[in-house]
Amino acid sequence: MNDDSSEILLAFGRNLEQIKKNKKMSYRQIAAKCDLEHSDIKRYVDGKINPTLLSLVQLSRALDISISELVSFDELELEN
């Protein structure tokens, strides 16, 4: 994985973690609502794996947000 890809995954993970905290949900609670493993959700947050489109749909539904909100991060976040 190149540096740009890693930065994008980390920015996505930071956004997912912030949404999780705002919703006051645990990884297990999210996983139970979207048929994903809680360990995979943690790996998304850590930028270890790239979520599929289906995973993004499942996560957005479980978190009751739009997919665009889930993948919303700007260039400034990619530079941090």
Buried (B, 14 or more C-beta within 10 A) or exposed (E): EEEEEEBBBBBBBBBBBEBBEEBEBEBEBBBEBBEBEBEBBBBBBEBBBEBEEEBBBBBBEBBEBEEEEBBBBEEEBEEE
